[in-house]
Amino acid sequence: MSANSQVNPQNSALVWRVLIYSILIVMAVIYLAPLFVMLVTSFKSLDEIRLGNMMALPLQITFDPWLKAWGSACLGLDCNGIGGYFWNSLKITVPAVAIGTLLGAFNGYVLTKWRFKGHRWVFGMMLFACFIPFQIVLLPMSQVLGWMGLANTTSGLVLVHVVYGLGFTTLFFRNFYEAFPDELIRASVMDGAGFFTIFRRILLPNSGPIIVVTVIWQFTNIWNDFLFGASFSSGDTAPITVALNNLVNSSTGVKEYNVHMAAAIIAALPTLFVYVVAGRYFVRGLMAGSIKG
């Protein structure tokens, strides 16, 4: 009886483990199936696509859809492919992420280590900004961009994303700095360190985890944005998401699904790269400021 009582729990645990992993594998296959179809379709010719087997590997690999998607696909705006719009998105995303992260860090520093009268109200208003829907700011933001002479420019889109994302970046850094030891700040003040010196030499060097979280969050939201890009840009200033939409919708006659799939993968590569490189630090960064002390 004792031997059976020792074996049965082990067998039961093994069965449950196999069952759980089997379910996870099946769900992963289902989740990744569309990506697999996109990838294999992007390397097929149109004649092969017409055969109808979407899951089949290419009989003959061709890179023409990728070249056409990048450099010679007519988008309704011009016929230069999505390559130029890819760089537009980079010119929008990189400055917006850098500026938004720096301002969020500065706001979090002020709201936690240099509290002033009414700082809770200020933080509450910035937190409220996180819940404002995209659609509400379209009209007032378009008027502001017109007054500033930034309408239909990549610089205008940088401003839009910095302003809209500032509430989130401030929230991230404020929660992180709330757990940062106040004693270290007081000791720095006693040693003669000033406002900006403390921020530059103490807070920022110790903010690696939350910087990673903010960069991933901002990069993903800005790169994948379509609404602001479609509302505040056109022509040569459009981001890649708008160009991708124009590519798919401007095709006349035969739909070039291989070109569309290649363009979609190109548009998704930067965010995929960011998550592959820094994704493992995302949850760590979120949890880094969750425990005081």
C-alpha positions in Angstrom: 0.0 0.0 0.0 2.8 2.4 0.9 4.5 1.7 -2.5 1.3 2.4 -4.4 0.8 5.6 -2.4 4.2 6.8 -3.4 3.9 6.0 -7.1 0.4 7.2 -7.8 1.0 10.9 -6.9 4.0 10.9 -9.2 2.1 9.4 -12.1 -0.7 11.8 -11.5 1.6 14.8 -11.5 3.2 13.5 -14.7 -0.2 13.1 -16.4 -1.2 16.6 -15.4 2.1 18.0 -16.6 1.8 16.3 -20.0 -1.8 17.5 -20.3 -0.9 21.1 -19.5 2.0 21.2 -21.9 -0.1 19.6 -24.6 -2.7 22.2 -24.2 -0.1 25.0 -24.3 1.5 23.6 -27.4 -1.9 23.3 -29.2 -2.7 26.9 -28.2 0.7 28.1 -29.4 0.2 26.4 -32.7 -3.2 28.0 -33.1 -1.9 31.4 -32.2 1.1 31.2 -34.5 -0.7 29.7 -37.5 -1.6 33.1 -39.0 2.0 34.2 -38.7 3.1 31.0 -40.4 0.6 31.6 -43.2 1.9 35.2 -43.7 5.5 34.1 -43.8 5.1 31.2 -46.3 2.7 33.3 -48.5 5.2 36.1 -48.7 7.7 33.8 -50.4 5.3 32.3 -52.9 4.5 33.5 -56.4 0.9 34.5 -57.3 0.5 31.3 -59.4 1.4 29.2 -56.4 -0.9 31.1 -54.1 -3.8 30.3 -56.5 -3.3 26.6 -55.8 -5.2 27.3 -52.6 -3.0 25.5 -50.0 -2.2 28.3 -47.6 -0.3 26.1 -45.1 2.0 24.5 -47.7 5.6 25.5 -47.9 6.7 27.4 -51.0 7.5 25.1 -54.0 10.0 27.7 -55.2 11.1 30.5 -52.9 10.9 34.0 -54.4 12.0 37.3 -52.8 10.2 39.4 -55.4 7.2 40.1 -53.1 9.6 41.5 -50.4 11.5 43.6 -52.9 8.2 44.9 -54.4 6.7 45.6 -51.0 9.8 47.6 -49.9 10.6 49.5 -53.1 8.2 49.3 -56.0 4.6 48.7 -54.7 2.1 51.4 -55.7 0.5 52.7 -52.5 -1.9 55.2 -53.9 0.4 57.9 -52.6 3.3 57.2 -54.9 5.0 54.1 -56.2 8.1 53.9 -54.0 6.9 51.0 -51.7 6.8 51.1 -48.0 10.5 51.7 -47.5 10.3 55.5 -47.2 7.3 55.2 -44.8 9.4 52.7 -42.7 11.9 55.5 -42.2 9.1 57.9 -41.5 8.0 55.7 -38.6 11.5 55.5 -37.3 11.8 59.3 -37.4 8.5 59.6 -35.4 9.0 56.7 -33.0 12.6 57.1 -31.9 12.4 60.9 -30.9 8.9 60.4 -29.4 10.1 57.5 -27.2 13.2 59.3 -26.1 11.5 62.6 -25.3 8.5 60.9 -23.6 10.7 58.6 -21.5 12.9 61.6 -20.4 9.9 63.8 -19.5 8.2 60.9 -17.7 11.4 60.3 -15.6 11.6 64.0 -14.8 7.9 64.2 -13.8 8.2 61.0 -11.7 11.3 62.5 -10.0 9.6 65.8 -9.1 6.3 64.2 -8.0 8.1 61.8 -5.6 11.3 63.4 -4.3 10.5 67.1 -4.6 6.9 67.2 -3.6 5.1 70.6 -3.8 1.8 71.8 -2.7 -0.9 70.2 -4.9 1.4 67.5 -6.3 -1.3 64.9 -5.7 -3.7 66.9 -7.9 -1.1 67.3 -10.6 -0.5 63.5 -10.6 -4.2 62.8 -10.6 -4.8 65.0 -13.6 -1.9 63.3 -15.5 -3.3 59.9 -14.5 -6.7 61.0 -15.8 -5.0 61.7 -19.1 -4.3 57.9 -19.4 -8.0 57.2 -19.8 -8.8 59.8 -22.5 -9.7 58.0 -25.7 -7.7 58.7 -28.9 -10.8 60.0 -30.7 -11.5 62.8 -28.2 -8.1 64.6 -28.9 -8.2 64.5 -32.7 -10.0 67.8 -33.3 -8.2 69.9 -30.6 -4.8 68.4 -31.5 -5.3 69.2 -35.2 -6.1 72.8 -34.3 -2.9 73.0 -32.1 -0.8 71.5 -34.9 -2.2 74.0 -37.3 -1.4 76.9 -35.0 2.1 75.7 -34.5 2.7 75.1 -38.2 3.3 71.3 -37.6 0.3 70.0 -39.5 1.1 67.1 -41.9 4.7 66.7 -40.6 6.6 64.0 -38.8 7.6 66.5 -36.1 3.9 67.1 -35.5 3.3 63.4 -35.0 6.3 63.3 -32.6 4.6 66.1 -30.5 1.2 64.2 -30.6 2.7 61.0 -29.3 4.8 62.7 -26.6 1.8 64.6 -25.3 -0.6 61.7 -25.4 1.9 59.2 -23.8 3.1 61.6 -21.1 0.5 60.4 -18.6 1.6 56.8 -19.0 5.4 57.5 -18.8 4.8 59.7 -15.7 2.8 56.9 -14.0 5.5 54.3 -14.7 8.3 56.5 -13.3 6.3 57.9 -10.4 5.5 54.4 -9.1 9.1 53.3 -9.6 10.6 56.3 -7.8 8.1 56.0 -5.0 10.0 52.9 -3.9 13.4 54.6 -4.3 15.0 55.4 -0.8 14.4 59.0 0.3 17.4 58.7 2.5 19.7 58.6 -0.5 18.2 61.8 -1.8 18.6 63.5 1.5 22.2 62.4 1.8 22.9 63.7 -1.7 21.4 67.1 -0.8 23.6 67.2 2.4 26.6 66.5 0.2 25.8 69.5 -1.9 24.1 67.8 -4.9 21.6 70.0 -6.7 18.2 69.3 -8.2 19.5 68.2 -11.7 22.6 66.6 -10.4 20.6 64.2 -8.3 18.3 63.4 -11.2 21.2 62.9 -13.6 23.7 61.0 -11.4 21.5 59.1 -9.0 17.9 58.6 -10.3 18.6 58.0 -14.0 21.5 55.5 -13.5 19.2 53.4 -11.3 16.2 53.5 -13.5 17.2 50.8 -16.0 14.3 48.4 -15.4 11.5 51.1 -15.7 13.2 52.7 -18.7 13.0 49.3 -20.5 9.3 49.1 -19.6 8.6 52.6 -20.8 10.6 52.2 -24.0 8.8 48.9 -24.9 5.4 50.4 -24.0 5.9 53.6 -26.0 7.7 52.0 -28.9 4.9 49.5 -29.4 2.1 52.0 -29.1 3.7 54.6 -31.4 5.0 52.3 -34.1 1.6 50.5 -34.3 -0.5 53.6 -34.2 -2.8 54.1 -37.2 -5.4 56.7 -36.0 -3.0 59.6 -35.3 -1.0 58.8 -38.4 -4.1 58.8 -40.7 -5.5 61.9 -39.0 -2.4 64.1 -38.8 -0.3 63.1 -41.9 -0.6 62.3 -45.5 1.5 61.7 -48.6 5.3 61.5 -47.9 4.9 62.1 -44.2 2.7 59.1 -43.4 3.9 56.4 -41.1 4.2 52.8 -42.2 0.9 51.7 -40.8 -0.9 54.2 -43.0 1.2 53.1 -46.0 0.4 49.5 -45.3 -3.3 50.2 -45.3 -3.0 52.2 -48.5 -1.0 49.3 -50.1 -3.7 46.8 -49.4 -6.7 49.0 -50.3 -5.2 50.6 -53.4 -4.6 47.3 -55.2 -6.7 47.0 -58.3 -7.5 43.9 -60.3 -5.5 40.9 -59.0 -4.7 41.1 -55.3 -1.0 40.6 -54.6 -1.4 38.7 -51.4 2.3 37.8 -51.3 3.3 41.5 -51.5 0.7 42.4 -48.8 2.0 39.7 -46.5 5.6 40.7 -47.0 4.8 44.4 -46.3 2.9 43.4 -43.1 5.8 41.4 -41.8 8.2 44.3 -42.6 5.9 46.6 -40.6 5.9 44.2 -37.6 9.6 43.5 -37.5 10.7 46.5 -35.3 8.3 45.7 -32.5 9.1 42.0 -32.8 12.8 42.9 -32.5 12.2 45.1 -29.4 10.3 42.3 -27.6 12.8 39.7 -28.5 15.8 41.8 -27.3 14.2 43.4 -24.2 10.9 41.5 -23.6 12.4 39.4 -20.7 13.0 42.7 -18.8 9.5 44.0 -19.2 7.8 42.1 -16.3 10.9 42.6 -14.2 10.7 46.3 -14.7 7.0 46.4 -13.9 7.6 44.5 -10.6 10.8 46.5 -9.7 8.9 49.3 -8.1 6.0 47.3 -6.7 7.7 46.6 -3.3 8.8 49.4 -1.0 12.2 49.0 0.6 
